[in-house]
Amino acid sequence: MADEISVLIVDDSALMRNLIGKMVESTPGLAIAEKAMNGNFALQKIPRVNPDVICLDLEMPEMNGIEFLKERKKQGIDIPVIILSSVAEKGAAITMEALSLGASDFVTKPSGAISVDLHTVANHLTSLLIAYGGQYRKAKGKKVLAPHEYEKKPEPADAGKKPVFSANFGLFGGPAPSAPAPPPQTLRKPGNVEIIAIGISTGGPDALRVVFADLDADLKQPILVVQHMPAGFTQEFAKSLDRICPLHVKEGEEGDVLQPGWCYIAPGNNHIEVERKAAGPVLHLSGAPPVSGHRPSVDVLFASVAMAYTNHALGVIMTGMGRDGANQLGNIYKEGGLTLGQDEKTAVVYGMPRVAYELGFVMEQVPLEKMGRRICDLAKASR
């Protein structure tokens, strides 16, 4: 089909190329453009097959994933790249380097470089290929399918299971957002911003790099971030953001006393909450069950911030699938805090911000390239 998202699969393992190919072929709306065993062959095939998205391994002979990304940048190739990454500490560092070189997102392999258990991450991988490949096609003026056309038809054995992709995510081909519900009654007027909380998911690694690079060096409020990301990667992710952000960025730890102008990234597999004490606000980690399907959960962060800071908080919800954070952004709003949502045009997946907007909890929708500036302006305004 001409409207299918074409995927270039780059991996030195024939087994992995075959496994990923089967995932692509079994997902409505996706098609294999070509396969390549290393970066050199991928670069040779790109002009001929013109893929919409690239699935890239990092460890390959002749030209590895990092070298490919450098050459891709040099040649001005803007096709989005999804990394297949190992979970090891070394893998996390290399993955963050890949993101800094222009890769869009990553999926962790469940075990070693070759794994017959890769099907356990199939839904995540194909969802990312659809999201980034669809966004790329749309930006190039190509047709994309309607969201429901990407849904897998359940096999008899899978009856009742959730499809891999849903029109409820508000994707590129979906209907326009409905008018927001009437905003809830607020308990008090907004006060000066004393804390900033950001919730983000699919598309987040790229988006946060844009926002954090734009923050003012003299921003006084602490910033708490939930980015849906597996354990083992958030520390390296925080380090990569720290290199481009005028503020200090670190992975949050239990008992951290929040410092003015510091940014704290939720550790993978841990909720984060904040408690106000006489000595200052303190960060707490929790291994409680997932909320809204996630740990860390944006809902947990927003609920905690609303309780601790009432009308002195700024909540920001950005690109991501599903609805995590949407309901509890409403608590920040009801308490008199300020709320922002990323707009549809610049979100890789307009899911989380869309739900919050339609519930009436988003005071202002902001494009990605203006989000950092808008956060600083609101944080610095006196009320």
C-alpha positions as CSV (number, residue, x, y, z in Angstrom):
1,M,0.0,0.0,0.0
2,A,1.3,3.4,-0.9
3,D,0.2,4.9,2.4
4,E,2.1,2.4,4.6
5,I,5.0,3.5,6.7
6,S,8.2,2.0,5.2
7,V,10.8,0.7,7.7
8,L,14.5,0.3,7.0
9,I,15.9,-2.4,9.4
10,V,19.6,-2.1,10.2
11,D,21.1,-5.0,12.3
12,D,24.2,-7.2,11.8
13,S,22.2,-10.3,13.1
14,A,20.3,-12.1,10.4
15,L,18.1,-13.5,13.2
16,M,17.3,-10.0,14.5
17,R,16.6,-8.7,11.0
18,N,14.2,-11.6,10.5
19,L,12.4,-11.1,13.9
20,I,12.0,-7.3,13.4
21,G,10.8,-7.9,9.8
22,K,8.1,-10.3,11.0
23,M,7.0,-7.6,13.6
24,V,6.8,-5.0,10.9
25,E,5.0,-7.3,8.4
26,S,2.4,-8.3,11.0
27,T,1.5,-4.7,12.0
28,P,-1.1,-3.0,9.8
29,G,0.2,0.2,8.3
30,L,3.9,-0.8,8.4
31,A,5.9,-2.3,5.5
32,I,9.6,-3.3,5.1
33,A,11.5,-0.9,2.9
34,E,14.7,-2.9,3.0
35,K,17.2,-4.6,5.4
36,A,20.8,-3.8,5.9
37,M,23.6,-5.5,8.0
38,N,25.5,-2.4,8.9
39,G,25.5,1.4,8.6
40,N,27.4,1.4,5.3
41,F,24.8,-0.7,3.5
42,A,22.0,1.3,5.1
43,L,23.5,4.6,3.7
44,Q,23.7,3.0,0.2
45,K,20.1,1.8,0.3
46,I,18.4,5.0,1.7
47,P,18.4,6.9,-1.6
48,R,16.9,4.0,-3.4
49,V,14.2,2.8,-1.0
50,N,13.5,6.2,0.7
51,P,12.2,4.8,4.0
52,D,10.0,6.7,6.4
53,V,11.7,5.5,9.6
54,I,14.9,3.5,10.4
55,C,15.2,0.8,13.1
56,L,18.9,0.8,14.0
57,D,21.1,-1.5,16.1
58,L,24.1,0.1,17.7
59,E,26.8,-2.6,17.7
60,M,27.6,-3.6,14.1
61,P,30.8,-4.2,12.2
62,E,32.3,-1.8,9.5
63,M,30.0,1.0,10.5
64,N,28.2,0.9,13.8
65,G,25.1,2.8,14.9
66,I,27.0,5.8,16.3
67,E,29.1,6.1,13.1
68,F,25.9,5.8,11.0
69,L,24.2,8.6,13.0
70,K,27.2,10.9,12.5
71,E,27.3,10.2,8.8
72,R,23.5,10.6,8.6
73,K,23.9,14.1,10.1
74,K,26.7,15.0,7.8
75,Q,24.6,14.0,4.8
76,G,21.6,15.9,6.0
77,I,19.4,12.9,6.2
78,D,16.3,13.7,8.4
79,I,14.6,10.2,8.4
80,P,13.8,9.4,12.1
81,V,15.8,6.7,13.8
82,I,14.6,4.3,16.5
83,I,17.5,2.6,18.4
84,L,17.4,-1.0,19.5
85,S,19.5,-0.9,22.7
86,S,20.9,-3.3,25.2
87,V,20.0,-2.8,28.9
88,A,23.6,-2.9,30.2
89,E,25.2,0.3,31.7
90,K,27.4,0.6,28.7
91,G,24.3,0.3,26.4
92,A,22.6,3.1,28.3
93,A,25.6,5.5,27.8
94,I,25.8,4.7,24.1
95,T,22.1,5.0,23.7
96,M,22.2,8.5,25.1
97,E,25.0,9.4,22.8
98,A,22.8,8.2,19.9
99,L,20.0,10.4,21.1
100,S,22.4,13.4,21.2
101,L,23.4,12.6,17.6
102,G,19.8,12.8,16.4
103,A,18.2,9.5,17.1
104,S,14.5,10.0,18.0
105,D,13.9,7.3,20.6
106,F,14.9,3.8,21.7
107,V,13.6,0.4,22.6
108,T,15.5,-1.9,25.0
109,K,16.2,-5.5,24.0
110,P,15.0,-7.9,26.6
111,S,18.3,-9.6,26.9
112,G,21.5,-9.9,24.8
113,A,22.3,-8.7,21.3
114,I,20.3,-11.6,19.8
115,S,17.2,-12.6,21.6
116,V,14.3,-14.9,20.6
117,D,12.3,-13.0,23.3
118,L,12.2,-9.8,21.3
119,H,8.5,-10.3,20.8
120,T,8.1,-9.0,24.4
121,V,8.9,-5.5,23.1
122,A,7.1,-5.8,19.8
123,N,4.2,-3.5,20.7
124,H,6.5,-0.8,22.0
125,L,8.8,-1.0,18.9
126,T,5.9,-1.0,16.3
127,S,4.2,1.8,18.1
128,L,7.3,4.0,17.9
129,L,7.8,3.1,14.3
130,I,4.2,4.2,13.6
131,A,4.4,7.4,15.6
132,Y,7.7,8.7,14.2
133,G,7.3,7.3,10.7
134,G,3.8,8.7,10.5
135,Q,5.0,12.1,11.7
136,Y,7.8,12.1,9.1
137,R,5.4,11.1,6.3
138,K,3.0,13.9,7.3
139,A,5.8,16.5,7.4
140,K,6.8,15.4,3.9
141,G,3.3,15.8,2.6
142,K,2.7,12.1,2.2
143,K,-0.6,10.4,3.0
144,V,-0.9,8.5,6.3
145,L,-3.6,6.1,7.4
146,A,-6.3,6.9,9.9
147,P,-5.3,5.7,13.4
148,H,-7.8,2.9,13.5
149,E,-6.2,1.4,10.4
150,Y,-3.0,0.8,12.4
151,E,-4.9,-1.4,14.9
152,K,-4.1,-5.1,14.7
153,K,-7.2,-7.3,14.2
154,P,-7.1,-9.7,17.2
155,E,-6.6,-13.3,16.5
156,P,-9.2,-15.7,18.1
157,A,-6.7,-16.5,20.9
158,D,-6.2,-12.8,21.5
159,A,-9.9,-11.9,21.7
160,G,-10.5,-9.1,24.2
161,K,-6.8,-8.0,24.2
162,K,-6.0,-4.3,23.6
163,P,-4.8,-3.5,20.1
164,V,-1.2,-2.4,19.6
165,F,-2.3,1.1,18.6
166,S,-5.5,2.9,19.3
167,A,-7.4,5.8,17.7
168,N,-7.7,7.1,21.3
169,F,-4.1,8.1,21.2
170,G,-5.0,11.1,19.0
171,L,-2.5,10.4,16.3
172,F,-1.5,12.1,13.0
173,G,-4.5,10.8,11.0
174,G,-7.1,11.2,13.7
175,P,-10.0,13.6,14.1
176,A,-9.4,17.1,15.4
177,P,-9.5,17.4,19.2
178,S,-12.9,18.0,20.5
179,A,-13.6,21.3,22.2
180,P,-12.4,21.2,25.8
181,A,-14.8,20.6,28.6
182,P,-15.6,23.7,30.8
183,P,-12.6,24.2,33.1
184,P,-13.1,23.2,36.7
185,Q,-13.7,25.7,39.5
186,T,-10.4,26.7,41.1
187,L,-10.0,26.9,44.9
188,R,-7.8,30.0,44.7
189,K,-6.1,32.4,42.3
190,P,-2.7,31.5,40.9
191,G,0.2,32.5,43.1
192,N,3.9,32.9,42.3
193,V,5.4,29.7,40.8
194,E,7.6,27.8,43.3
195,I,7.9,24.5,41.5
196,I,7.7,23.2,37.9
197,A,6.5,19.6,37.2
198,I,6.8,18.1,33.7
199,G,5.2,14.9,32.4
200,I,6.2,13.4,29.1
201,S,6.4,10.0,27.3
202,T,6.8,9.0,23.6
203,G,8.8,11.7,21.8
204,G,10.1,12.9,25.1
205,P,13.9,12.4,24.7
206,D,14.0,14.8,21.7
207,A,11.4,17.2,23.2
208,L,13.1,17.6,26.5
209,R,16.4,18.4,24.8
210,V,14.7,21.3,23.0
211,V,13.0,22.5,26.2
212,F,16.0,22.2,28.5
213,A,18.4,23.9,26.1
214,D,16.0,26.9,26.1
215,L,15.7,27.4,29.9
216,D,17.2,30.5,31.5
217,A,20.3,30.1,33.6
218,D,18.7,32.2,36.4
219,L,15.5,30.2,36.7
220,K,15.0,29.8,40.5
221,Q,12.4,27.1,40.7
222,P,13.2,23.4,41.0
223,I,12.0,21.3,38.1
224,L,10.7,17.7,38.5
225,V,10.3,15.5,35.4
226,V,8.7,12.2,34.8
227,Q,9.8,10.8,31.4
228,H,8.6,7.2,30.8
229,M,11.9,5.4,30.5
230,P,13.2,2.0,31.7
231,A,15.4,1.6,34.8
232,G,19.1,1.9,33.9
233,F,18.7,4.7,31.4
234,T,17.4,7.7,33.4
235,Q,20.8,8.4,35.0
236,E,22.5,8.6,31.7
237,F,19.6,10.6,30.3
238,A,19.9,13.1,33.1
239,K,23.7,13.4,32.4
240,S,23.0,14.0,28.7
241,L,20.5,16.8,29.5
242,D,22.9,18.3,32.0
243,R,25.4,18.8,29.2
244,I,23.0,21.0,27.2
245,C,21.0,22.7,29.9
246,P,22.0,26.0,31.6
247,L,20.7,24.5,34.9
248,H,21.9,21.5,36.8
249,V,20.2,18.2,35.8
250,K,20.4,15.0,37.8
251,E,18.5,11.7,38.4
252,G,16.4,12.2,41.5
253,E,17.4,10.3,44.6
254,E,15.5,9.5,47.8
255,G,15.8,12.3,50.3
256,D,17.1,14.9,47.8
257,V,16.5,18.4,49.2
258,L,15.3,20.3,46.1
259,Q,17.6,23.1,45.2
260,P,16.6,26.3,43.3
261,G,17.2,26.0,39.6
262,W,18.0,22.2,39.7
263,C,16.2,19.7,37.5
264,Y,15.4,16.2,38.8
265,I,14.6,13.3,36.5
266,A,12.5,10.5,37.9
267,P,14.5,7.2,38.1
268,G,13.2,4.4,35.9
269,N,10.8,2.1,37.8
270,N,10.3,4.6,40.6
271,H,7.5,7.1,41.3
272,I,8.6,10.5,42.5
273,E,6.7,12.7,45.1
274,V,7.6,15.9,46.9
275,E,7.1,16.8,50.5
276,R,7.6,20.3,52.0
277,K,9.6,20.4,55.2
278,A,11.0,23.2,57.3
279,A,14.4,22.5,55.8
280,G,13.0,22.7,52.3
281,P,11.2,20.5,49.8
282,V,12.3,16.9,49.9
283,L,12.0,14.3,47.1
284,H,10.7,10.8,47.8
285,L,10.9,7.7,45.6
286,S,8.3,5.0,45.7
287,G,8.1,1.4,44.4
288,A,4.3,1.4,44.7
289,P,2.3,-0.3,41.9
290,P,2.1,1.4,38.5
291,V,-0.4,4.2,38.1
292,S,-2.1,4.8,34.8
293,G,0.0,1.9,33.6
294,H,3.4,3.4,34.4
295,R,6.1,3.6,37.1
296,P,7.1,6.4,37.3
297,S,3.7,7.9,36.7
298,V,3.1,11.5,35.8
299,D,-0.2,11.3,37.7
300,V,1.7,10.5,40.9
301,L,4.0,13.4,40.4
302,F,1.2,15.9,39.6
303,A,-0.9,14.8,42.6
304,S,2.0,15.2,45.0
305,V,2.9,18.7,43.6
306,A,-0.8,19.8,43.8
307,M,-1.0,18.7,47.4
308,A,2.3,20.2,48.5
309,Y,2.3,23.5,46.5
310,T,-1.4,24.2,45.8
311,N,-1.6,27.4,43.7
312,H,2.2,27.8,43.6
313,A,2.9,25.1,41.0
314,L,3.3,25.0,37.2
315,G,2.3,21.7,35.6
316,V,3.3,20.9,32.0
317,I,2.1,17.9,30.0
318,M,3.8,17.0,26.8
319,T,4.0,14.4,24.0
320,G,3.1,10.9,24.8
321,M,0.6,8.0,24.3
322,G,-2.3,7.3,26.6
323,R,-3.5,9.6,29.4
324,D,-0.9,9.4,32.2
325,G,-0.9,12.8,33.9
326,A,-4.1,14.1,32.4
327,N,-6.3,13.7,35.4
328,Q,-3.9,14.9,38.0
329,L,-3.0,17.9,36.0
330,G,-6.6,18.8,36.8
331,N,-5.7,18.8,40.5
332,I,-2.9,21.4,39.9
333,Y,-5.5,23.5,38.0
334,K,-8.2,23.1,40.7
335,E,-5.7,24.2,43.4
336,G,-5.0,27.4,41.5
337,G,-1.8,26.3,39.8
338,L,-0.8,27.1,36.2
339,T,-0.9,24.4,33.5
340,L,0.5,24.1,30.0
341,G,0.1,21.4,27.3
342,Q,2.1,20.8,24.2
343,D,0.1,21.5,21.0
344,E,-0.9,18.9,18.5
345,K,1.2,20.1,15.6
346,T,4.6,19.6,17.5
347,A,3.7,16.5,19.5
348,V,5.1,13.2,18.2
349,V,2.0,11.6,19.8
350,Y,-0.8,14.0,20.8
351,G,-2.2,11.6,23.4
352,M,-1.5,12.7,27.0
353,P,-1.7,16.5,26.2
354,R,-4.9,15.9,24.2
355,V,-6.7,14.1,27.0
356,A,-5.7,16.9,29.5
357,Y,-6.9,19.6,27.0
358,E,-10.2,17.9,26.3
359,L,-10.8,17.6,30.1
360,G,-10.4,21.3,30.4
361,F,-7.2,21.2,32.5
362,V,-4.8,22.9,30.0
363,M,-4.8,26.7,30.4
364,E,-2.6,27.2,27.3
365,Q,-1.4,25.0,24.5
366,V,2.2,25.7,23.4
367,P,4.4,24.5,20.5
368,L,7.5,22.7,21.4
369,E,9.9,25.3,20.2
370,K,8.3,27.9,22.5
371,M,7.8,25.7,25.6
372,G,11.1,26.5,27.3
373,R,10.5,30.2,26.9
374,R,6.9,30.0,28.1
375,I,7.9,28.0,31.2
376,C,10.5,30.7,32.1
377,D,8.1,33.6,31.5
378,L,5.4,32.1,33.7
379,A,7.9,31.0,36.4
380,K,9.3,34.5,36.7
381,A,6.1,36.5,36.6
382,S,4.9,38.0,39.9
383,R,1.3,37.5,41.0
